[in-house]
Amino acid sequence: MSAIHVRNVPEPVVTALRERAARHGQSMQQEVRNILEAAATAPPSIEAPQPVRLTTVRTAGISTWGREDIYGNAGR
């Protein structure tokens, strides 16, 4: 079995891991192994892109642009 050494873990993280392991009734090493295994085997979360919100603004002026001026023949 392979070993991993993690350096520079902040003390509050170590304390939280120790307390979490105690709540689960296991050693801190086993708790870390369980966390790593869960993270490594979880399906990747692919977030859907946020929808684009379009806003129509009416102005007092009159537009002289038509659809063809903006888009041409593309998208027909």
N, CA, C and O of each residue as an XYZ file, in Angstrom:
304
protein
N       0.849     -1.175      0.000
C       0.000      0.000      0.000
C       0.892      1.233      0.000
O       1.923      1.269      0.671
N       0.485      2.237     -0.756
C       1.268      3.463     -0.872
C       1.044      4.372      0.328
O       0.065      4.241      1.062
N       1.976      5.288      0.502
C       1.887      6.252      1.594
C       1.952      7.657      1.016
O       2.616      7.897      0.008
N       1.263      8.572      1.659
C       1.272      9.979      1.264
C       1.641     10.793      2.496
O       1.102     10.577      3.582
N       2.560     11.725      2.316
C       2.948     12.619      3.402
C       2.481     14.015      3.019
O       2.869     14.523      1.967
N       1.661     14.643      3.847
C       1.145     15.976      3.559
C       1.808     16.948      4.520
O       1.732     16.788      5.738
N       2.456     17.953      3.959
C       3.168     18.937      4.776
C       2.360     20.212      4.926
O       1.451     20.500      4.146
N       2.717     20.956      5.942
C       2.179     22.299      6.177
C       0.658     22.321      6.327
O      -0.009     23.227      5.828
N       0.121     21.327      7.013
C      -1.312     21.315      7.302
C      -1.531     22.242      8.489
O      -0.911     22.060      9.537
N      -2.402     23.230      8.340
C      -2.632     24.167      9.442
C      -3.165     23.437     10.682
O      -3.926     22.475     10.569
N      -2.765     23.896     11.830
C      -3.157     23.261     13.089
C      -4.677     23.180     13.265
O      -5.168     22.162     13.754
N      -5.445     24.218     12.884
C      -6.903     24.081     13.014
C      -7.478     22.927     12.175
O      -8.459     22.298     12.571
N      -6.865     22.656     11.025
C      -7.321     21.539     10.183
C      -7.011     20.217     10.864
O      -7.847     19.313     10.879
N      -5.822     20.099     11.425
C      -5.438     18.875     12.138
C      -6.376     18.653     13.330
O      -6.826     17.533     13.574
N      -6.659     19.716     14.057
C      -7.566     19.609     15.210
C      -8.954     19.172     14.755
O      -9.566     18.307     15.381
N      -9.454     19.762     13.674
C     -10.780     19.389     13.166
C     -10.806     17.939     12.713
O     -11.787     17.236     12.956
N      -9.737     17.474     12.054
C      -9.660     16.075     11.632
C      -9.638     15.138     12.835
O     -10.291     14.095     12.837
N      -8.878     15.525     13.855
C      -8.798     14.705     15.067
C     -10.175     14.596     15.730
O     -10.578     13.513     16.155
N     -10.897     15.724     15.817
C     -12.232     15.716     16.416
C     -13.228     14.928     15.565
O     -14.073     14.210     16.098
N     -13.128     15.063     14.261
C     -14.012     14.312     13.359
C     -13.768     12.818     13.485
O     -14.715     12.031     13.515
N     -12.508     12.427     13.558
C     -12.171     11.007     13.724
C     -12.720     10.468     15.037
O     -13.228      9.349     15.092
N     -12.617     11.262     16.087
C     -13.129     10.826     17.388
C     -14.644     10.655     17.341
O     -15.184      9.715     17.923
N     -15.327     11.561     16.651
C     -16.785     11.422     16.514
C     -17.168     10.155     15.778
O     -18.201      9.550     16.064
N     -16.329      9.749     14.821
C     -16.600      8.538     14.042
C     -15.995      7.290     14.684
O     -16.134      6.185     14.159
N     -15.330      7.471     15.812
C     -14.774      6.325     16.530
C     -13.635      5.636     15.808
O     -13.528      4.410     15.838
N     -12.786      6.413     15.161
C     -11.653      5.822     14.446
C     -10.428      6.724     14.562
O     -10.511      7.853     15.046
N      -9.309      6.210     14.115
C      -8.078      6.985     14.182
C      -8.117      8.111     13.152
O      -8.893      8.079     12.197
N      -7.269      9.093     13.368
C      -7.192     10.199     12.429
C      -6.701      9.698     11.067
O      -7.165     10.171     10.029
N      -5.777      8.755     11.066
C      -5.283      8.180      9.810
C      -6.426      7.543      9.014
O      -6.536      7.739      7.804
N      -7.272      6.780      9.709
C      -8.391      6.135      9.022
C      -9.379      7.182      8.514
O      -9.934      7.040      7.424
N      -9.593      8.213      9.290
C     -10.506      9.289      8.871
C      -9.997      9.947      7.593
O     -10.769     10.186      6.665
N      -8.701     10.239      7.545
C      -8.113     10.862      6.353
C      -8.210      9.911      5.162
O      -8.517     10.348      4.053
N      -7.955      8.619      5.372
C      -8.090      7.645      4.284
C      -9.517      7.621      3.752
O      -9.728      7.575      2.541
N     -10.498      7.652      4.653
C     -11.897      7.642      4.223
C     -12.250      8.897      3.417
O     -12.951      8.818      2.408
N     -11.762     10.048      3.869
C     -12.018     11.301      3.163
C     -11.394     11.259      1.766
O     -12.036     11.629      0.783
N     -10.142     10.806      1.685
C      -9.459     10.725      0.391
C     -10.151      9.741     -0.544
O     -10.301     10.018     -1.734
N     -10.570      8.597     -0.017
C     -11.252      7.610     -0.850
C     -12.576      8.151     -1.378
O     -12.908      7.959     -2.548
N     -13.331      8.827     -0.515
C     -14.608      9.402     -0.942
C     -14.391     10.467     -2.019
O     -15.155     10.543     -2.981
N     -13.366     11.279     -1.859
C     -13.089     12.332     -2.836
C     -12.617     11.738     -4.163
O     -12.970     12.239     -5.230
N     -11.825     10.678     -4.097
C     -11.271     10.083     -5.309
C     -12.305      9.276     -6.083
O     -12.188      9.143     -7.301
N     -13.308      8.738     -5.410
C     -14.285      7.893     -6.088
C     -15.583      8.614     -6.409
O     -16.449      8.049     -7.077
N     -15.737      9.846     -5.950
C     -16.959     10.607     -6.237
C     -16.990     10.971     -7.716
O     -15.958     11.307     -8.298
N     -18.166     10.905     -8.321
C     -18.243     11.309     -9.730
C     -17.941     12.794     -9.860
O     -18.288     13.579     -8.978
N     -17.303     13.177    -10.941
C     -16.986     14.603    -11.100
C     -18.271     15.405    -11.215
O     -19.221     15.000    -11.885
N     -18.277     16.539    -10.554
C     -19.465     17.387    -10.619
C     -19.287     18.370    -11.768
O     -18.389     19.212    -11.755
N     -20.145     18.248    -12.742
C     -20.101     19.146    -13.890
C     -21.285     20.094    -13.741
O     -22.447     19.709    -13.869
N     -20.949     21.319    -13.471
C     -21.994     22.307    -13.265
C     -22.484     22.830    -14.610
O     -21.695     23.111    -15.512
N     -23.781     22.950    -14.721
C     -24.364     23.499    -15.939
C     -24.027     24.979    -16.016
O     -24.034     25.676    -15.001
N     -23.735     25.454    -17.206
C     -23.447     26.887    -17.325
C     -24.672     27.706    -16.978
O     -25.810     27.291    -17.200
N     -24.415     28.859    -16.438
C     -25.505     29.756    -16.076
C     -26.148     30.290    -17.353
O     -25.441     30.626    -18.302
N     -27.482     30.372    -17.389
C     -28.124     30.894    -18.594
C     -27.790     32.373    -18.800
O     -27.572     33.116    -17.843
N     -27.755     32.770    -20.042
C     -27.485     34.158    -20.380
C     -28.787     34.928    -20.268
O     -29.815     34.514    -20.802
N     -28.734     36.039    -19.579
C     -29.931     36.863    -19.421
C     -29.820     38.059    -20.352
O     -28.848     38.812    -20.301
N     -30.803     38.220    -21.184
C     -30.826     39.345    -22.108
C     -31.854     40.358    -21.632
O     -32.906     40.003    -21.100
N     -31.528     41.603    -21.831
C     -32.434     42.666    -21.429
C     -32.729     43.547    -22.630
O     -31.819     43.956    -23.352
N     -33.992     43.831    -22.837
C     -34.399     44.737    -23.906
C     -34.630     46.107    -23.289
O     -35.320     46.249    -22.279
N     -34.049     47.089    -23.908
C     -34.189     48.453    -23.408
C     -34.876     49.283    -24.488
O     -34.436     49.311    -25.638
N     -35.932     49.940    -24.115
C     -36.622     50.825    -25.060
C     -36.115     52.244    -24.839
O     -35.985     52.719    -23.711
N     -35.843     52.882    -25.932
C     -35.385     54.267    -25.849
C     -36.401     55.166    -26.540
O     -37.317     54.690    -27.210
N     -36.227     56.449    -26.370
C     -37.160     57.407    -26.968
C     -36.916     57.547    -28.463
O     -37.808     57.954    -29.208
N     -35.713     57.213    -28.898
C     -35.386     57.363    -30.311
C     -35.982     56.251    -31.158
O     -36.494     55.264    -30.629
N     -35.914     56.411    -32.452
C     -36.427     55.418    -33.389
C     -35.233     54.728    -34.027
O     -34.311     55.384    -34.512
N     -35.253     53.424    -34.023
C     -34.163     52.654    -34.606
C     -34.324     52.580    -36.110
O     -35.423     52.370    -36.625
N     -33.226     52.753    -36.797
C     -33.259     52.621    -38.252
C     -32.608     51.316    -38.692
O     -32.480     51.064    -39.890
N     -32.200     50.492    -37.752
C     -31.574     49.221    -38.082
C     -32.640     48.162    -38.254
O     -33.618     48.115    -37.508
N     -32.445     47.340    -39.216
C     -33.311     46.183    -39.408
C     -32.534     44.913    -39.084
O     -31.331     44.958    -38.825
N     -33.219     43.801    -39.101
C     -32.581     42.520    -38.799
C     -31.424     42.242    -39.747
O     -30.369     41.766    -39.329
N     -31.630     42.543    -41.027
C     -30.586     42.279    -42.022
C     -29.339     43.133    -41.768
O     -28.216     42.702    -42.027
N     -29.555     44.342    -41.261
C     -28.401     45.207    -40.962
C     -27.556     44.617    -39.834
O     -26.333     44.759    -39.823
N     -28.207     43.967    -38.906
C     -27.498     43.419    -37.744
C     -26.932     42.055    -38.050
O     -25.757     41.796    -37.791
N     -27.759     41.172    -38.601
C     -27.365     39.765    -38.761
C     -27.010     39.395    -40.206
O     -26.333     38.392    -40.434
N     -27.442     40.164    -41.148
C     -27.249     39.784    -42.541
C     -28.098     38.550    -42.836
O     -29.206     38.417    -42.318
N     -27.588     37.669    -43.651
C     -28.325     36.454    -43.979
C     -27.947     35.298    -43.073
O     -28.476     34.199    -43.234
N     -27.059     35.511    -42.139
C     -26.633     34.441    -41.231
C     -27.779     34.041    -40.310
O     -28.563     34.882    -39.871
N     -27.859     32.784    -40.034
C     -28.843     32.285    -39.079
C     -30.221     32.083    -39.644
O     -31.175     31.870    -38.896
N     -30.344     32.146    -40.944
C     -31.666     31.909    -41.543
C     -31.835     30.471    -41.870
O     -32.881     30.073    -42.382
